[in-house]
Amino acid sequence: VQLVESGGGLVQAGGSLTLSCVASGNIYKVNTMRWYRQAPGKQREVVAGLTTGGTVHYTYFVKGRFTISRDDAKNRVYLQMNSLKPENTAVYYCNTDIQVSPSNENDYWGQGTQVTVSS
């Protein structure tokens, strides 16, 4: 199983970016999909999560500005980021719980995509 993120880049404060992550490989079912971030010198932290049932979680510092969504037909998860701030600069990672068989679930990580917000 492989996760590949895309959509990162350089944007001015107040701007928007949409990150995308696609899962591929031996997939039986994709379950909860999440986005994490890791800023320089800091620990990796969760940004948002979305279950198969549609339950969404956002960390407090992105509520109202970021939106997570998914396309199960394409095994994709998205993170729409609006009103970006310099403190949102980080490497963003996709993390997904994937069943490779009915009884075997693991979580997988993408390689990360850099988001840089200039002031």
C-alpha atoms as a printed R data frame, in Angstrom:
    type eleno elety resid chain resno       x      y      z
1   ATOM     1    CA   VAL     A     1   0.000  0.000  0.000
2   ATOM     2    CA   GLN     A     2   1.276  3.453 -0.868
3   ATOM     3    CA   LEU     A     3   0.047  6.934  0.003
4   ATOM     4    CA   VAL     A     4   1.079  9.855 -2.169
5   ATOM     5    CA   GLU     A     5   0.364 13.466 -1.261
6   ATOM     6    CA   SER     A     6   0.304 16.415 -3.616
7   ATOM     7    CA   GLY     A     7  -0.785 20.024 -3.684
8   ATOM     8    CA   GLY     A     8   1.712 21.650 -1.369
9   ATOM     9    CA   GLY     A     9   3.612 24.771 -2.269
10  ATOM    10    CA   LEU     A    10   4.332 28.385 -1.454
11  ATOM    11    CA   VAL     A    11   1.417 30.730 -0.808
12  ATOM    12    CA   GLN     A    12   1.003 34.178  0.669
13  ATOM    13    CA   ALA     A    13  -0.761 34.684  3.967
14  ATOM    14    CA   GLY     A    14  -4.492 34.733  3.440
15  ATOM    15    CA   GLY     A    15  -4.258 32.432  0.459
16  ATOM    16    CA   SER     A    16  -5.538 28.913 -0.081
17  ATOM    17    CA   LEU     A    17  -4.196 25.498 -0.995
18  ATOM    18    CA   THR     A    18  -5.804 22.119 -1.456
19  ATOM    19    CA   LEU     A    19  -3.828 19.041 -0.533
20  ATOM    20    CA   SER     A    20  -4.646 15.661 -1.985
21  ATOM    21    CA   CYS     A    21  -3.623 12.161 -0.965
22  ATOM    22    CA   VAL     A    22  -4.289  8.977 -2.908
23  ATOM    23    CA   ALA     A    23  -3.960  5.438 -1.607
24  ATOM    24    CA   SER     A    24  -2.995  2.630 -3.949
25  ATOM    25    CA   GLY     A    25  -1.965 -0.997 -3.791
26  ATOM    26    CA   ASN     A    26  -3.516 -4.033 -2.175
27  ATOM    27    CA   ILE     A    27  -6.537 -2.322 -0.597
28  ATOM    28    CA   TYR     A    28  -9.594 -4.096  0.713
29  ATOM    29    CA   LYS     A    29 -11.086 -1.057  2.438
30  ATOM    30    CA   VAL     A    30  -9.957  2.443  3.392
31  ATOM    31    CA   ASN     A    31 -11.143  3.480  6.835
32  ATOM    32    CA   THR     A    32 -10.308  6.637  8.764
33  ATOM    33    CA   MET     A    33  -8.261  9.161  6.818
34  ATOM    34    CA   ARG     A    34  -6.268 11.921  8.527
35  ATOM    35    CA   TRP     A    35  -3.945 14.804  7.876
36  ATOM    36    CA   TYR     A    36  -1.018 15.578 10.171
37  ATOM    37    CA   ARG     A    37   1.542 18.337 10.063
38  ATOM    38    CA   GLN     A    38   5.072 18.767 11.329
39  ATOM    39    CA   ALA     A    39   6.567 22.210 11.628
40  ATOM    40    CA   PRO     A    40  10.338 22.686 11.879
41  ATOM    41    CA   GLY     A    41  11.588 21.720 15.319
42  ATOM    42    CA   LYS     A    42   8.176 20.508 16.453
43  ATOM    43    CA   GLN     A    43   6.438 17.177 16.863
44  ATOM    44    CA   ARG     A    44   4.049 15.834 14.290
45  ATOM    45    CA   GLU     A    45   0.452 16.669 15.213
46  ATOM    46    CA   VAL     A    46  -2.961 15.811 13.842
47  ATOM    47    CA   VAL     A    47  -4.768 18.446 11.827
48  ATOM    48    CA   ALA     A    48  -7.993 16.725 10.793
49  ATOM    49    CA   GLY     A    49  -9.572 13.291 10.529
50  ATOM    50    CA   LEU     A    50 -12.565 11.842  8.695
51  ATOM    51    CA   THR     A    51 -14.139  8.438  9.280
52  ATOM    52    CA   THR     A    52 -15.999  6.321  6.739
53  ATOM    53    CA   GLY     A    53 -19.199  7.286  8.515
54  ATOM    54    CA   GLY     A    54 -18.547 10.972  7.977
55  ATOM    55    CA   THR     A    55 -17.442 11.913 11.494
56  ATOM    56    CA   VAL     A    56 -14.988 14.781 11.263
57  ATOM    57    CA   HIS     A    57 -12.434 16.015 13.746
58  ATOM    58    CA   TYR     A    58 -10.450 19.220 13.435
59  ATOM    59    CA   THR     A    59  -7.766 20.410 15.743
60  ATOM    60    CA   TYR     A    60  -8.624 23.740 17.297
61  ATOM    61    CA   PHE     A    61  -6.185 25.845 15.321
62  ATOM    62    CA   VAL     A    62  -7.728 25.039 11.927
63  ATOM    63    CA   LYS     A    63 -11.438 24.983 12.733
64  ATOM    64    CA   GLY     A    64 -13.383 27.147 10.342
65  ATOM    65    CA   ARG     A    65 -10.470 27.510  7.927
66  ATOM    66    CA   PHE     A    66  -9.622 23.946  6.843
67  ATOM    67    CA   THR     A    67 -11.980 21.322  5.411
68  ATOM    68    CA   ILE     A    68 -11.245 17.624  5.103
69  ATOM    69    CA   SER     A    69 -13.122 15.532  2.572
70  ATOM    70    CA   ARG     A    70 -12.773 12.174  0.888
71  ATOM    71    CA   ASP     A    71 -13.650 10.365 -2.311
72  ATOM    72    CA   ASP     A    72 -13.950  6.696 -1.480
73  ATOM    73    CA   ALA     A    73 -14.342  5.674 -5.119
74  ATOM    74    CA   LYS     A    74 -10.863  7.069 -5.758
75  ATOM    75    CA   ASN     A    75  -9.294  6.265 -2.352
76  ATOM    76    CA   ARG     A    76  -8.530  9.944 -1.972
77  ATOM    77    CA   VAL     A    77  -8.595 12.400  0.893
78  ATOM    78    CA   TYR     A    78  -8.366 16.160  0.528
79  ATOM    79    CA   LEU     A    79  -7.537 19.061  2.804
80  ATOM    80    CA   GLN     A    80  -8.851 22.417  1.671
81  ATOM    81    CA   MET     A    81  -6.893 25.114  3.506
82  ATOM    82    CA   ASN     A    82  -8.184 28.682  3.473
83  ATOM    83    CA   SER     A    83  -7.002 31.873  5.166
84  ATOM    84    CA   LEU     A    84  -3.546 30.425  5.554
85  ATOM    85    CA   LYS     A    85  -1.190 31.909  8.121
86  ATOM    86    CA   PRO     A    86   2.616 31.785  8.359
87  ATOM    87    CA   GLU     A    87   2.259 29.523 11.405
88  ATOM    88    CA   ASN     A    88   0.592 26.936  9.153
89  ATOM    89    CA   THR     A    89   3.967 26.378  7.467
90  ATOM    90    CA   ALA     A    90   4.842 22.708  7.844
91  ATOM    91    CA   VAL     A    91   5.181 19.402  6.092
92  ATOM    92    CA   TYR     A    92   1.707 17.898  5.816
93  ATOM    93    CA   TYR     A    93   1.302 14.139  5.957
94  ATOM    94    CA   CYS     A    94  -1.552 11.872  5.005
95  ATOM    95    CA   ASN     A    95  -2.267  9.009  7.417
96  ATOM    96    CA   THR     A    96  -4.858  6.346  6.682
97  ATOM    97    CA   ASP     A    97  -6.186  3.176  8.275
98  ATOM    98    CA   ILE     A    98  -6.396  0.575  5.528
99  ATOM    99    CA   GLN     A    99  -7.605 -2.965  5.543
100 ATOM   100    CA   VAL     A   100  -5.644 -5.152  3.168
101 ATOM   101    CA   SER     A   101  -8.033 -8.015  4.008
102 ATOM   102    CA   PRO     A   102 -11.228 -8.265  6.110
103 ATOM   103    CA   SER     A   103  -9.180 -9.054  9.233
104 ATOM   104    CA   ASN     A   104  -5.972 -7.121  8.644
105 ATOM   105    CA   GLU     A   105  -5.838 -3.359  9.169
106 ATOM   106    CA   ASN     A   106  -2.764 -1.175  9.376
107 ATOM   107    CA   ASP     A   107  -2.120  2.533  9.282
108 ATOM   108    CA   TYR     A   108  -0.024  4.011  6.530
109 ATOM   109    CA   TRP     A   109   1.815  7.295  6.003
110 ATOM   110    CA   GLY     A   110   2.576  9.320  2.949
111 ATOM   111    CA   GLN     A   111   5.925 10.966  2.337
112 ATOM   112    CA   GLY     A   112   4.638 14.451  3.108
113 ATOM   113    CA   THR     A   113   4.118 17.619  1.131
114 ATOM   114    CA   GLN     A   114   5.624 20.984  2.081
115 ATOM   115    CA   VAL     A   115   3.343 23.938  2.694
116 ATOM   116    CA   THR     A   116   5.029 27.305  3.111
117 ATOM   117    CA   VAL     A   117   3.021 30.425  3.939
118 ATOM   118    CA   SER     A   118   4.819 33.729  3.513
119 ATOM   119    CA   SER     A   119   3.880 36.854  5.446
